[in-house]
């Protein structure tokens, strides 16, 4: 399975969460899914997405078989298929969901925050399932290096790819803004690519000019 986008992870996690916390409303309508994605509590980062964003994302998750549409309602409603696709038990799904919704957490924090999805007997049982997820192929979670001032290591999910340690440290210190618009996120990604392309063009121009002037860049940079 390919890595997920942040919004794909959020939609998938909301479906798992609401299945347990509001079973009467599950499967979820697009409106309910959007509200769950934009929820201000128990979310990190907080998002601001539209129904259109969610619908597009649901279609992408359908192609991965992670989400499917229920057939018993006139209003389109959606269910997750995460446990079967990833081949994990409900305990592991509860931990992955909590990590996708709230970001990196310690085992003790996960036990508390995942309580509505699964009641873990103690922290050691949480750690046992985290170790299994970390040892799976491919690994689904990673234990992050302990940052200065932290008494316990935190865990992060890998469904969206490798975790940047610098971002993780900033998140732990509260330096990361807790609000991000999905549109802003996409704009930042586009800007990052544009700046990278521009840097490549500038480097090529400098190398061409240096070659014409007979300047050895390796020597001048040293």
N, C-alpha and C positions, 0 to 999 in steps of 0.2 A: 504494500500500500504506500502511495506517495505521502509526503508530509502534508499536513493540513495548513490552511491559512488560519490566522487568529479568529476570524469570524466563523469559519467552519468548525473550529474547536469549540467556540462559544455556543453555536447552535446545537451541536451534538451534546454538549454538557448540559445545556438547558433542558433538552428532551429527557435525558437520564434523570436529572434532578426533579423535574416536575412529575415524572412517572411515580416517584416515591412520595413527594410532598403534597401534590394535588391530584391524586389518582382519578378523582371524578371528572377532571377536566382533560385527562389524557386519553387518547392522542391530542396533540396541540394544534390549534388553528394557527395561521400565519400571524394573526394579530397577537395571540398569546405568546407565540415564539418571539416576536419582536419585543414585546414587553419584558419577557424574561431576559433577552439579550441586553436590553437597556436598563435593567434593574440597577438601582443605585447602591443597594446593600448586598453584601456577600459577593462582590464582583471586583476583580482587579485584573486589567484596568476597567473602568467604567466606559461603556461604549455608547454611541449615539447613531444607531442604524435605522434604516427605513424598511418598510414591508418589502420593497423591491429588492433591497440588498439581501434580505433573508430568503426571499423566493429564489433568487439566483443561486444563493449558497445551498439551499435545500436541493436544487437540481444537481449541483455538483456532488453533493453527498449521496444522492441517489445513484449516481454513476459508480460510486465506490461501494454501493450496497450498505452503507452505514445508516441510511434513512430510507424509509419507504412510506408511501401514502396509504392511509387506511381506506377501505372501500365501503364502510358502513354509514357514511355521513354525506349529506349533500354538500356541506361545506368542507373543503379540503382540510384534512387533518393528518398530522405526520407523527411517525413513531421512529425510534432509534433501533438499530440492529448492532450496536457496538459490541456487546458481549460475544456474539457469534462470530462477527468478522475478525475481531482481535483474538478470539479464543481464550477469553479470560472469565473467571468466576465473578459473581456479583460483588464480592468483597474488593477485588482489584478494580472493578469498574467504579465502585464508590470512591476509591482513592484517586483514580485518574480523573474522574469528574470533578472532584473537589480541587485538584491541582489546576485543571483547565479553567475553573471558575474564579479561583482566588489567587493563583500564582504560587510560587515556591513557599513551602511550609515545612516545619519540623514534623516529626512523627507524632508528637504530642498534640500539635495544632491540628493535624489531619484527623486524629482520633476524635477531637472535639467538633471540628467543622463538618466531618462526614457522618456525624451521629444520626442525622435524619435519613441518610441513605443506607447505612449499616451500623449496627451497634457493635463496635470492637470491644472485646473483654478488657484489653490492656494495651499499652503502647508496644509491647513486644510483639503482639499479634499483628499490629499495623506494620511494624518493621519487617516481619516475616513476609507479608504480601508485597511490600516494597522491594525487598530483596529478590523475590521471584520475578517481579516486573523488570527489575534492573538486569536480571540474568537471562531474560528471554531473548529470542533472536527474531527480529531486532529488539534491542532494549526499549522499553516504554517509559522508563523513568531514570533519573540520574541523581546521585547524591552529590550535592554541591560542596565545594570547599568551604570550610567554616571561615566566616569573615571576622575581623577584629571586633571583640565585644560580644560575639555570639557564643552561647554556652553549648548549643546543639547545632548540628548540621541540618540544613534544609534540603528538601527534595523538590525536583521539578520534573514535569512530564516532557517527553521528547516527541510528541505527536506533531508538533510544529517545527521539528528540526532541533539542531543543537542549541543549547542555552548559552548565551553570552554571559561570562562570569562578571564582566563589568556592569552589565545591565542588572544582573542579579544582585550585586552589591549595592547598586544605587537604589534598587527597590527595597532592599532590607533597611537602608538608612533613611528611607522616606524621601529621597532626592528626586524620584520620578513622579511626575504629575499623575494624579490618580484618574484623570479624565482624558480620553482620546476619542475623537470622532473617527469613525471608520473611513470616511471620505478623506479626512486629514491624513490618516495613516497611508492611504493609497497615494496621496499627493507627495508625501515624504518619500515613499519608495521611488516614485517617478523622478523626484528631484535628485535622490541619491544616484540613480542610474545616469541621469543627465550629467551630473557633476563628474561621475566616473568616466563617461565617454569624453567629456571635455578635457579631463586630465590626460587621457590617452592621446588626444589630438595635439595638445600642447607639448607633450613629451616628444611626440613624433616630429613636430616642427623644430623643437630645440635640437634634436639629434641631427636633423637635416642641415640646420644652420651651422651646427658645430662641425659637421663633416665638410661643408663648403669652406669653412674658415680654417680647417685643419686642426681643430681643437679636439684633444682626447678627453672626453667627459669623465672617463674612469679616473684619470689622474687629477683633474680639477676638483672632482667631488671628494677626493681623499684629502 
